[in-house]
Amino acid sequence: MSRPVRRAPARATPVVLLAVLLIASTWVFGGAPAVAASGSPSPSASALDTDLPVSVSIQRVMPTVLRPGDDLTVSVTLRNTGSAGIADPTVALRINRLRPTTRAELSSWIDRSSGVVGVRLTTVHPGALAPGAQLNVDLTVPASAIGLNNVSSGWGPRGLSVDVTDDGGDRAGTARTFALWLPDGTVPQARVSVLLPLTGPARTPTVAGGANAGATPGATGASTSGATAGATPQPSPSGTASTPSSVAVAPSAAEQAALERLTTAGGRLRAVLDLARSSPDLGLAVDPALVADAQVSGAHARAWASDLGTALSGRETFALPWSDPDLATVAHGNGADLLRTAQQLSSDVGIGGQTARTDVLWAGPGAVDTSTLGLARTVGAAAVVVGPQSLQSVGGVATTARADVKTATGTMTALVPDDVLTSLLTDPESVEPGSTAATAVQRTLAELALLTRTGSSEPRDVLVAPSRDWSPDPTTAQAVLAALSSSPWSRLEPVSTALGNPDDRSKRAPLPASASAPDELAPATVQALATARTTTRAFASITQEPDTLLAGVDDEALTPLSVAWRSSPGDRDALAARLVQAIDDRRSGLSLAPVSNLNVISASVPYRFAVRNGLPVPVTVRVAVHPRKSCLGAATSDAVTVSAGAEASVPVVLHAAANCEVIVDAQVTDLAGQPVGTGAQFTARVAPTVENVGTAVVGALLAIGLVLGIVRTVRRGQSARRGARRTSEDEAPPLPPLGGDVSPGRPS
């Protein structure tokens, strides 16, 4: 006989085991099971409703971090945005005692996509809520009723929900946030670095077609009272005044107006600086060109620059390359020399006399590519701050702020901001619709708790870095930053700390080799700026006063590269064309006076060329003459110095070798023979005739004969008839009398 089969227990056992495990895990990690209390209406776990008649704003969660023995108070504001009143609304506070284990679960709790409702802790009936009316409600839960387990490993976030139902028990409004539970005071801490950018509006130097040339985006409607002309040299990091030859030119009126608007109360630059002054632990990345422009602009801008100098004392500060160039634009335009120039200018000028690092760069908006990181390595940078959308973790694994990336020029360090934490500081509405300062703080600490719990046992480095155009909401930003510095599981650290720690080698999304954005400056324009600058600097070798000739040239070449110009590419392209022309015009002014056609009838003839100097500096040059045929030759002139605004005559000897008619090119050159001015062209008719040549030959022969005759005479000596006298004058016979012998007897 076969034994009977007992099937029922086999089906029941897995269900029982699952239920036991669920209940056990619930009590270990959070307390009582998260089920709705009997008899109370439970909102459905649908997606976040946006058309409910009651707006619920969570204004306060006290305490921010909940510990055993603490009562929990959640303060909310109810506003009836519907057309009908609610006679007796019910406000319920619920908690999900299960601790989230991933950052994705935090999002699913907020948007209600998880399907979890939570257990009711307390209920309040605040009274009638008429259309358009507002009620402030406090929901307080005693510590004994919270029901979270005191196991030390259970620390972290728990979901909180405030639900409003109308007279019929239907949901009328809802809001969600988190409680932060800490049963034990000893928990690991994440190292959080905050880096705030201080960059200005698009710059428009006055040299580009006048004081109002160019249109600075957003520069209308601001006062420019108190603006002054000319920048006062600021102390360099060494403490001495810095006056490099190519520092800033004066900002245009449009740029000064924009700076006034940005530095007045409520302006972006003023708000960021005031936020930074609230904590010395916040790092600043500053464009020194912005500070230089502010120091010579209106009253608000000058006051802002002064306050910035005070705020930098004792703070970690990074000096961005001059004028904040767009790294991607420079990389795609092969403009490494321009970036080196920008770095050197920032190093030379400094920021208000304070010491600042210049080896950390900041990429422009959008995704970064390996060519951009390769450029940073080429110019000797230690790291590049990239956008939070680049180098994101794969598979939801938590990563550190530092990422080492292989490029064509070697490995480069990228600093990657945390996308969610940065958004909670700058725009919490993008993370949690309907967010308040209180919910931004609770979500920030919830995210940090899971970052700290996930991954290795080593402290994790986290970077928070807002975008350049961020204009902070003071209330929310100060609340979030205060939470970062006081949280049990995070502490503020300098950015250099993250730089000094190794990459955790987590898997990240790869970067493209090259990816150009449509609003970048064209590579050909980058090269035109670089060529104009290089040529002009070489040209300056002809003067002993190169600083005068080159003043502002580097600033002009760098201005169109600024990240700020991404918002107005059309105006930027026009400005770049004007600046290339302005840089080229610095080499205009040296010329030769026009030369008439010449008749050269001698074998050698000097000719004087007139060199005109229209430059503001004296120059030392030569005149080089190049006949296009060999029948005429010419030597290069001696060096001659021509005063500023003057004219000098320079002789050049022309040598005729044969009869011809030849086109001659004359050019002003530097001492090395490179052309430096406008030349002249003329026609020379060369006719060294036969007679002239014969005369020269006969003359030469006669001269030779004369010399030979003299030599021959000397060498022949004296004959008997031309001998030298050998007796004295007394012994010589007397000469006969003049006219004959007069002796007696001889006829006279």
LUMTI-202803 format. One record per residue (C-alpha): x, z, y; residue in one letter. Coordinates in steps of 0.05 Angstrom, whole numbers, padded with zeros to 5 digits, always signed. Layout:
! LUMTI-202803
XZYA
...
//
This chain:
! LUMTI-202803
+00000+00000+00000M
+00024-00016+00069S
+00028+00036+00123R
-00020+00032+00182P
+00011+00008+00248V
+00004+00056+00308R
+00003+00011+00369R
-00027+00053+00425A
+00032+00100+00438P
+00080+00041+00440A
+00040+00011+00499R
+00033+00077+00535A
+00106+00101+00533T
+00136+00053+00586P
+00081+00068+00635V
+00090+00143+00627V
+00166+00138+00634L
+00159+00095+00697L
+00111+00145+00729A
+00157+00203+00712V
+00218+00168+00742L
+00179+00149+00805L
+00155+00220+00816I
+00224+00250+00802A
+00260+00202+00850S
+00208+00216+00903T
+00220+00291+00901W
+00295+00284+00898V
+00300+00238+00958F
+00242+00257+01002G
+00191+00309+00979G
+00119+00296+00960A
+00095+00228+00937P
+00074+00181+00993A
-00001+00175+00979V
-00057+00178+01029A
-00094+00243+01036A
-00163+00242+01005S
-00221+00234+01052G
-00179+00202+01109S
-00185+00129+01128P
-00123+00090+01107S
-00103+00029+01147P
-00091-00032+01105S
-00019-00053+01093A
-00026-00120+01127S
+00023-00153+01174A
+00029-00123+01244L
-00036-00134+01281D
-00030-00160+01352T
-00104-00164+01371D
-00124-00091+01361L
-00161-00061+01420P
-00116+00000+01429V
-00043-00005+01449S
-00002+00051+01420V
+00066+00067+01452S
+00110+00120+01421I
+00142+00156+01481Q
+00180+00212+01446R
+00202+00235+01377V
+00226+00307+01378M
+00275+00326+01353P
+00312+00260+01349T
+00346+00285+01285V
+00301+00329+01244L
+00331+00388+01207R
+00301+00440+01159P
+00259+00489+01199G
+00245+00440+01256D
+00174+00424+01277D
+00162+00350+01288L
+00128+00325+01352T
+00110+00253+01365V
+00083+00237+01435S
+00044+00173+01444V
+00006+00137+01498T
-00060+00103+01480L
-00087+00048+01524R
-00154+00014+01511N
-00141-00060+01523T
-00209-00081+01494G
-00276-00092+01526S
-00312-00035+01491A
-00302+00040+01496G
-00286+00085+01436I
-00326+00149+01438A
-00285+00189+01388D
-00219+00157+01368P
-00178+00188+01313T
-00103+00191+01318V
-00065+00204+01253A
+00010+00214+01241L
+00037+00193+01174R
+00104+00195+01141I
+00136+00156+01084N
+00178+00207+01047R
+00216+00155+01008L
+00283+00140+01040R
+00298+00066+01053P
+00360+00042+01018T
+00372-00024+01055T
+00368-00047+01126R
+00317-00099+01106A
+00270-00042+01085E
+00272-00015+01156L
+00245-00081+01182S
+00192-00085+01128S
+00167-00015+01148W
+00161-00035+01221I
+00124-00100+01208D
+00081-00068+01153R
+00102-00122+01103S
+00124-00070+01053S
+00053-00049+01037G
+00071+00025+01043V
+00023+00068+01082V
+00052+00139+01079G
+00020+00207+01074V
-00019+00238+01131R
+00013+00297+01165L
-00036+00312+01221T
-00097+00284+01257T
-00119+00290+01330V
-00184+00273+01366H
-00163+00263+01438P
-00232+00246+01466G
-00266+00184+01491A
-00224+00123+01509L
-00260+00077+01558A
-00239+00004+01569P
-00175+00003+01610G
-00166+00078+01603A
-00103+00112+01580Q
-00092+00177+01540L
-00028+00215+01526N
-00029+00249+01458V
+00020+00297+01424D
+00020+00301+01349L
+00057+00363+01324T
+00072+00379+01252V
+00100+00447+01232P
+00164+00447+01191A
+00128+00474+01130S
+00081+00414+01128A
+00133+00359+01134I
+00150+00362+01061G
+00219+00331+01059L
+00268+00355+01007N
+00329+00395+01028N
+00377+00360+00979V
+00439+00343+01020S
+00443+00272+00993S
+00373+00258+01020G
+00394+00250+01092W
+00373+00188+01130G
+00311+00154+01159P
+00239+00164+01138R
+00182+00119+01163G
+00133+00148+01214L
+00067+00115+01231S
+00016+00131+01285V
-00052+00100+01269D
-00114+00100+01313V
-00183+00088+01284T
-00248+00078+01321D
-00316+00111+01312D
-00330+00070+01249G
-00263+00085+01216G
-00233+00016+01229D
-00162+00011+01253R
-00159+00004+01328A
-00084+00010+01340G
-00018+00027+01307T
+00055+00039+01321A
+00113+00054+01275R
+00182+00085+01281T
+00228+00131+01241F
+00244+00204+01233A
+00317+00220+01220L
+00325+00274+01167W
+00388+00316+01161L
+00384+00373+01111P
+00459+00386+01114D
+00504+00381+01176G
+00562+00347+01140T
+00554+00272+01134V
+00602+00213+01141P
+00607+00179+01209Q
+00610+00106+01228A
+00659+00088+01283R
+00620+00052+01337V
+00655+00012+01392S
+00615-00012+01452V
+00645-00069+01494L
+00609-00089+01558L
+00626-00156+01592P
+00633-00161+01668L
+00635-00235+01685T
+00609-00268+01748G
+00566-00327+01767P
+00592-00399+01764A
+00649-00403+01813R
+00652-00456+01868T
+00718-00457+01907P
+00714-00478+01979T
+00767-00532+01969V
+00718-00574+01930A
+00688-00610+01989G
+00677-00553+02038G
+00650-00483+02041A
+00582-00501+02012N
+00605-00550+01960A
+00573-00544+01892G
+00510-00506+01873A
+00521-00438+01843T
+00464-00425+01794P
+00418-00369+01817G
+00453-00362+01884A
+00394-00367+01931T
+00360-00314+01972G
+00418-00265+01980A
+00452-00240+02042S
+00525-00254+02055T
+00535-00204+02111S
+00604-00175+02115G
+00638-00234+02081A
+00711-00244+02101T
+00759-00301+02093A
+00821-00297+02050G
+00835-00251+01991A
+00878-00189+01998T
+00930-00187+01943P
+00913-00133+01893Q
+00964-00089+01859P
+00989-00114+01792S
+00989-00068+01731P
+01060-00048+01750S
+01035-00024+01817G
+01067-00077+01861T
+01028-00128+01902A
+01018-00192+01864S
+01019-00258+01902T
+01028-00313+01850P
+01029-00384+01876S
+00964-00405+01844S
+00916-00347+01854V
+00844-00354+01876A
+00818-00394+01934V
+00762-00366+01975A
+00693-00367+01942P
+00641-00413+01972S
+00582-00387+02012A
+00536-00401+01952A
+00580-00360+01906E
+00584-00303+01955Q
+00508-00302+01960A
+00503-00299+01884A
+00553-00241+01882L
+00513-00203+01933E
+00450-00211+01892R
+00485-00189+01828L
+00520-00128+01857T
+00462-00099+01897T
+00417-00045+01866A
+00381-00075+01806G
+00430-00133+01800G
+00463-00148+01734R
+00534-00130+01753L
+00513-00066+01788R
+00470-00045+01729A
+00525-00057+01677V
+00576-00020+01719L
+00530+00039+01730D
+00517+00042+01656L
+00591+00041+01641A
+00604+00097+01690R
+00556+00141+01651S
+00606+00145+01593S
+00682+00138+01592P
+00678+00117+01519D
+00649+00049+01535L
+00699-00008+01538G
+00697-00062+01591L
+00718-00135+01587A
+00728-00159+01659V
+00743-00226+01690D
+00796-00213+01744P
+00773-00274+01782A
+00705-00241+01791L
+00739-00180+01821V
+00781-00222+01868A
+00720-00260+01892D
+00679-00196+01901A
+00735-00165+01944Q
+00727-00220+01996V
+00651-00228+01994S
+00593-00188+02023G
+00586-00113+02032A
+00551-00100+01966H
+00603-00141+01927A
+00661-00105+01960R
+00630-00037+01946A
+00620-00058+01873W
+00693-00079+01867A
+00715-00012+01895S
+00670+00026+01846D
+00696-00016+01789L
+00768+00003+01805G
+00749+00076+01802T
+00710+00068+01737A
+00769+00034+01702L
+00813+00095+01707S
+00824+00124+01637G
+00779+00073+01604R
+00796+00020+01552E
+00796-00045+01592T
+00807-00117+01572F
+00825-00170+01624A
+00793-00236+01604L
+00830-00300+01620P
+00822-00320+01693W
+00753-00348+01709S
+00728-00333+01638D
+00743-00401+01607P
+00698-00427+01550D
+00743-00422+01489L
+00706-00476+01451A
+00710-00525+01509T
+00785-00512+01516V
+00796-00519+01441A
+00757-00584+01434H
+00792-00612+01496G
+00862-00594+01472N
+00874-00551+01533G
+00918-00495+01506A
+00962-00498+01568D
+00902-00485+01612L
+00884-00424+01571L
+00955-00398+01576R
+00952-00408+01651T
+00887-00368+01654A
+00919-00312+01613Q
+00980-00310+01658Q
+00938-00308+01722L
+00899-00249+01696S
+00963-00214+01676S
+00994-00227+01744D
+00935-00206+01787V
+00908-00150+01744G
+00843-00112+01758I
+00847-00064+01816G
+00916-00040+01797G
+00893-00014+01729Q
+00928-00029+01664T
+00887-00076+01620A
+00899-00112+01555R
+00900-00188+01560T
+00905-00205+01485D
+00831-00201+01468V
+00789-00263+01483L
+00714-00271+01483W
+00682-00334+01455A
+00625-00369+01491G
+00552-00369+01468P
+00533-00400+01402G
+00568-00403+01336A
+00644-00405+01335V
+00687-00452+01294D
+00757-00447+01264T
+00787-00493+01316S
+00768-00443+01370T
+00798-00385+01332L
+00860-00429+01319G
+00868-00439+01394L
+00866-00364+01404A
+00922-00355+01354R
+00962-00411+01388T
+00961-00374+01454V
+00981-00308+01423G
+00914-00271+01425A
+00905-00210+01380A
+00830-00220+01370A
+00768-00259+01392V
+00700-00228+01403V
+00650-00277+01372V
+00575-00281+01374G
+00534-00238+01326P
+00507-00301+01293Q
+00577-00319+01267S
+00610-00291+01204L
+00548-00255+01181Q
+00550-00219+01115S
+00524-00254+01053V
+00473-00220+01009G
+00457-00164+01058G
+00522-00127+01043V
+00545-00084+01102A
+00609-00108+01135T
+00658-00081+01185T
+00669-00106+01255A
+00735-00139+01238R
+00739-00204+01201A
+00805-00241+01187D
+00793-00316+01187V
+00840-00370+01163K
+00851-00427+01212T
+00897-00488+01216A
+00947-00448+01257T
+00944-00384+01215G
+00899-00324+01205T
+00861-00299+01266M
+00822-00235+01275T
+00750-00240+01297A
+00709-00181+01323L
+00637-00190+01301V
+00583-00150+01336P
+00526-00121+01296D
+00466-00165+01312D
+00411-00113+01304V
+00447-00056+01339L
+00467-00101+01397T
+00395-00126+01403S
+00369-00054+01403L
+00413-00040+01463L
+00399-00104+01501T
+00330-00127+01479D
+00294-00079+01432P
+00230-00119+01438E
+00263-00174+01397S
+00273-00125+01340V
+00209-00084+01346E
+00152-00114+01387P
+00123-00060+01431G
+00188-00020+01429S
+00201+00038+01476T
+00264+00075+01492A
+00245+00128+01441A
+00233+00078+01384T
+00297+00041+01402A
+00336+00105+01393V
+00303+00122+01327Q
+00314+00051+01300R
+00386+00051+01323T
+00401+00116+01286L
+00363+00091+01225A
+00406+00028+01223E
+00469+00068+01231L
+00449+00116+01176A
+00442+00060+01126L
+00507+00027+01150L
+00542+00093+01139T
+00512+00104+01070R
+00525+00033+01046T
+00592+00007+01023G
+00658+00042+01013S
+00672+00115+01025S
+00716+00098+01085E
+00686+00103+01155P
+00656+00037+01176R
+00674+00003+01242D
+00615-00024+01281V
+00617-00065+01345L
+00562-00069+01397V
+00576-00124+01447A
+00521-00151+01493P
+00522-00222+01519S
+00551-00240+01587R
+00483-00249+01620D
+00455-00182+01598W
+00420-00144+01653S
+00408-00074+01624P
+00345-00033+01628D
+00377+00033+01649P
+00327+00078+01613T
+00332+00045+01545T
+00406+00030+01549A
+00426+00100+01569Q
+00382+00130+01515A
+00411+00086+01460V
+00483+00098+01483L
+00471+00173+01486A
+00445+00171+01415A
+00506+00133+01391L
+00552+00185+01419S
+00513+00246+01395S
+00488+00223+01327S
+00511+00263+01266P
+00531+00199+01230W
+00565+00160+01285S
+00617+00169+01339R
+00642+00125+01396L
+00712+00097+01387E
+00754+00048+01428P
+00753-00025+01408V
+00827-00019+01392S
+00807+00027+01334T
+00769-00029+01300A
+00828-00076+01314L
+00875-00028+01280G
+00834-00022+01216N
+00836-00074+01161P
+00782-00124+01144D
+00740-00098+01086D
+00741-00168+01054R
+00665-00170+01048S
+00637-00239+01035K
+00616-00274+01099R
+00584-00340+01118A
+00639-00392+01128P
+00654-00423+01195L
+00654-00498+01209P
+00721-00531+01225A
+00694-00558+01291S
+00625-00553+01322A
+00614-00576+01394S
+00554-00554+01434A
+00518-00606+01478P
+00529-00564+01541D
+00605-00561+01534E
+00651-00596+01584L
+00673-00664+01557A
+00743-00664+01526P
+00764-00721+01572A
+00748-00679+01633T
+00788-00621+01605V
+00847-00667+01597Q
+00838-00695+01668A
+00841-00625+01696L
+00903-00609+01655A
+00938-00673+01675T
+00923-00664+01749A
+00950-00593+01748R
+01013-00610+01709T
+01029-00670+01753T
+01019-00630+01817T
+01063-00573+01794R
+01118-00623+01777A
+01110-00655+01845F
+01123-00588+01878A
+01197-00592+01858S
+01211-00634+01921I
+01199-00575+01968T
+01231-00507+01978Q
+01162-00479+01992E
+01123-00493+01928P
+01078-00433+01935D
+01047-00463+01998T
+01035-00529+01965L
+01008-00500+01900L
+00965-00444+01928A
+00900-00443+01888G
+00916-00503+01844V
+00910-00464+01779D
+00845-00433+01802D
+00817-00502+01817E
+00837-00528+01749A
+00806-00469+01712L
+00740-00463+01750T
+00700-00517+01714P
+00719-00487+01647L
+00681-00423+01660S
+00628-00401+01609V
+00580-00390+01668A
+00576-00465+01680W
+00543-00476+01612R
+00476-00462+01646S
+00486-00520+01695S
+00526-00576+01661P
+00507-00630+01711G
+00532-00590+01771D
+00593-00570+01731R
+00612-00642+01715D
+00606-00662+01788A
+00648-00602+01809L
+00702-00620+01758A
+00707-00690+01786A
+00715-00663+01857R
+00767-00613+01836L
+00809-00665+01798V
+00809-00706+01862Q
+00826-00645+01904A
+00885-00628+01860I
+00909-00701+01862D
+00903-00701+01938D
+00956-00646+01943R
+01006-00700+01925R
+00982-00747+01979S
+01022-00750+02044G
+01090-00778+02028L
+01099-00852+02043S
+01145-00906+02067L
+01129-00941+02132A
+01110-01014+02121P
+01170-01061+02115V
+01171-01132+02143S
+01202-01188+02103N
+01278-01190+02109L
+01330-01245+02117N
+01395-01223+02084V
+01451-01270+02108I
+01510-01225+02094S
+01538-01202+02029A
+01525-01130+02046S
+01477-01102+02098V
+01449-01032+02111P
+01374-01025+02121Y
+01337-00963+02146R
+01272-00942+02114F
+01224-00894+02150A
+01198-00837+02106V
+01135-00805+02132R
+01116-00734+02109N
+01043-00716+02117G
+01049-00654+02073L
+01045-00583+02101P
+01115-00567+02074V
+01184-00598+02084P
+01208-00642+02027V
+01275-00666+02001T
+01272-00737+01974V
+01309-00802+01964R
+01291-00875+01974V
+01300-00920+01914A
+01300-00996+01923V
+01286-01043+01864H
+01294-01118+01875P
+01259-01158+01821R
+01318-01207+01814K
+01392-01195+01804S
+01412-01237+01865C
+01401-01174+01907L
+01424-01104+01891G
+01413-01037+01924A
+01439-00967+01918A
+01395-00905+01917T
+01398-00868+01983S
+01428-00799+01993D
+01379-00741+01992A
+01345-00729+02058V
+01300-00671+02081T
+01238-00689+02120V
+01202-00635+02158S
+01127-00624+02150A
+01088-00675+02190G
+01152-00712+02210A
+01186-00778+02197E
+01259-00791+02178A
+01302-00854+02175S
+01338-00865+02109V
+01393-00918+02104P
+01400-00960+02041V
+01454-01013+02032V
+01432-01080+02004L
+01482-01124+01967H
+01472-01200+01964A
+01501-01238+01905A
+01469-01306+01910A
+01419-01347+01949N
+01348-01329+01929C
+01280-01304+01951E
+01261-01239+01917V
+01205-01187+01919I
+01232-01117+01931V
+01197-01051+01914D
+01218-00990+01953A
+01195-00920+01931Q
+01201-00848+01954V
+01227-00807+01895T
+01247-00736+01879D
+01320-00720+01865L
+01310-00739+01792A
+01284-00808+01810G
+01210-00797+01796Q
+01163-00829+01846P
+01129-00778+01892V
+01097-00820+01947G
+01068-00885+01969T
+01120-00940+01968G
+01128-01006+02004A
+01137-01078+01980Q
+01170-01135+02018F
+01203-01203+02008T
+01277-01213+02020A
+01307-01282+02032R
+01379-01276+02010V
+01429-01329+02036A
+01503-01309+02031P
+01526-01382+02052T
+01587-01421+02028V
+01621-01415+02096E
+01613-01342+02096N
+01641-01338+02027V
+01700-01386+02045G
+01716-01347+02107T
+01719-01284+02067A
+01766-01318+02017V
+01813-01348+02071V
+01816-01283+02107G
+01834-01248+02043A
+01890-01300+02029L
+01919-01295+02100L
+01921-01220+02094A
+01957-01226+02028I
+02007-01277+02059G
+02022-01232+02117L
+02037-01174+02072V
+02082-01217+02028L
+02120-01243+02088G
+02135-01175+02115I
+02159-01153+02047V
+02203-01215+02039R
+02236-01205+02107T
+02253-01134+02093V
+02282-01150+02025R
+02326-01210+02048R
+02374-01166+02088G
+02422-01193+02147Q
+02465-01258+02150S
+02533-01267+02184A
+02498-01294+02245R
+02447-01238+02245R
+02495-01184+02222G
+02496-01115+02250A
+02547-01093+02302R
+02607-01058+02270R
+02653-01041+02333T
+02640-00994+02388S
+02617-01019+02455E
+02684-01001+02488D
+02724-01045+02441E
+02681-01106+02449A
+02708-01163+02493P
+02674-01169+02559P
+02624-01224+02569L
+02641-01281+02615P
+02612-01279+02684P
+02545-01309+02694L
+02551-01381+02713G
+02620-01395+02680G
+02694-01377+02685D
+02718-01360+02756V
+02792-01356+02741S
+02841-01388+02791P
+02851-01460+02781G
+02785-01470+02745R
+02728-01501+02779P
+02671-01455+02794S
//
